[in-house]
Amino acid sequence: MLATLSFSLGTKKFVLELPPFKVFALILTTFLFFVGLELYLLHAFQQSSRLSLWDLIFWALLIFWSVRLEVRLPLSASVSQLFIFALAFMVLAPPWLVPLWSFLFQPRGDIWYKQLFNRSQDALATALATLTWLFFQKNPLYLGHLNLSAGVGIALSALVFFVVNTFLVTTVIYFSTQTPLREIWRKNFGWVALSYLVLSPLALLLARAYETPLIGNWGGWTVLFFLIPLYYSRYYWDEKVRLEQAFDTTLEVLMNALEAKEQETRFHSERVADIARDLARAHYKNEAKAQEIYRAARLHDIGKIAIPEALLLKPGSLTPEEYALIQSHTTKGVKLLSPAKKVAFDALVYNVILYHHERWDGRGYPERLAGQDIPEEARIVGLADAYEAMTAGRPYRKAKTSEEALKEVQEASGHQFDPKLVQLFTELWHQNPIWRDREAYLAAKEGSVSRSTLPPHSSASDLPSPSEPGQRTSEG
């Protein structure tokens, strides 16, 4: 049974359906694990703090500041530079104190269980990172006469923090939204992983600078000086997320413009994109590549914006001149998106738009390419496009059943389609994916309504938009 929860961020309201026992069990387990580890650290390392009250307040403020300046990620999460200050404080303070500070000194939120999870998973990641650091302090690592314990210890502590943090956050997002785990990782964390290893030495530098004052007999001045480049380094993350959002927004704007010309086109493009993504995923075994092809497939018919609406919806057969104009949508699409080349779209997108109507036997258009000369991504989208068109029907042609369409695809193997892709498509088809039957697909997207009444909303199975608020996490 699903529980419906709703919460607001600014003027937006976010409604979430989730199996509460899974999410709450994860939150409770994380909290109890943190408490147990904290008690262990307190018992095993009962050393007093060498830090003054002002030192403790100073590092508490730094932790609070780092979480406050989070960057919101596309899929219901956020990222901050908490780990830098938590690791630096770890070098200076007793082991039991650092996780406690990570738990206590965070901005307050409106929802208690999200706050409990956010604080607990940060504290747990900090505690395990601290144990990693202590291991290398008690078991020094030497290269000749060179002691590598501090450098290796801080790098591995950062890695442990990252793994624990992102694992817990990814898991709770998966339980809450049912977004595939690999997609959560790709959209939220894959691009930021390198920053951990690159920035981890800075944590050690901050700790050593705090211990050895360079200005005014207080190391805090040096730490505060480093806040300036750290604050601006945050903009790398922010701009990366904004670029992703801008790309997704551009897709939506272009698809809305196309839909204004032809009501059925949006759902055609979405279904083609879903088929193409499954084909690409099975062919490449690469989620990132599959997602690139999905995005390109969403735009494969964008050139139809330049085709007269009366011609697109003409119920009868086309004259040779009219057919040539319809065929020109491939070149018109590339021309339409040419200003965005090397900025928003790469070569893969243009290959799909231009070549998705080429045929394996060389009788396609616009350049009559054949076989392996046709870009592979265009062959994938071309097959998905043909199957969708067969089962959707057109004003001049009755829709085929999914079984009839599959048979036609198989008969066109080696003529219209790449034989290897046809074989792969057949295997996927027999797994009964949601896109196999068009009516079932549309019902899953928008509910059981006719295509003529389908509203122009985003697909229900689309990933949450970057503007949607979600699980706030301090680091992952």
Salt bridges, closest charged atoms under 4 A:
GLU70 OE2 - ARG72 NH2 3.71
GLU70 OE1 - ARG472 NH1 3.13
GLU183 OE2 - ARG186 NH2 3.19
GLU211 OE1 - ARG208 NH1 3.13
ASP238 OD2 - ARG242 NE 3.25
GLU244 OE1 - LYS187 NZ 3.71
GLU244 OE2 - LYS240 NZ 3.52
GLU244 OE1 - ARG295 NH2 3.03
ASP248 OD2 - LYS187 NZ 3.45
ASP248 OD1 - ARG295 NH2 3.26
GLU252 OE1 - ARG266 NH2 2.91
GLU252 OE2 - ARG298 NH2 3.46
GLU264 OE2 - ARG451 NH1 3.91
GLU270 OE2 - ARG266 NE 3.35
GLU270 OE1 - LYS445 NZ 3.70
ASP274 OD1 - ARG277 NH2 3.00
ASP274 OD2 - LYS445 NZ 3.35
ASP278 OD1 - ARG281 NH1 3.08
GLU287 OE1 - ARG182 NH2 3.64
GLU287 OE1 - ARG281 NE 2.84
ASP301 OD2 - HIS268 NE2 3.35
ASP301 OD2 - HIS300 NE2 3.13
ASP301 OD2 - LYS304 NZ 3.55
ASP301 OD1 - HIS329 NE2 3.28
ASP301 OD1 - HIS356 NE2 3.49
GLU322 OE1 - LYS314 NZ 2.65
ASP361 OD2 - ARG359 NH2 2.87
ASP361 OD2 - ARG363 NH1 3.62
GLU376 OE2 - HIS283 NE2 2.87
ASP385 OD1 - HIS268 NE2 2.82
ASP385 OD1 - HIS300 NE2 3.33
ASP385 OD2 - HIS357 NE2 3.83
GLU388 OE1 - HIS268 ND1 2.43
GLU388 OE2 - ARG271 NH1 3.22
GLU388 OE2 - ARG438 NE 2.47
GLU408 OE1 - LYS400 NZ 3.19
ASP418 OD2 - ARG379 NH1 2.73
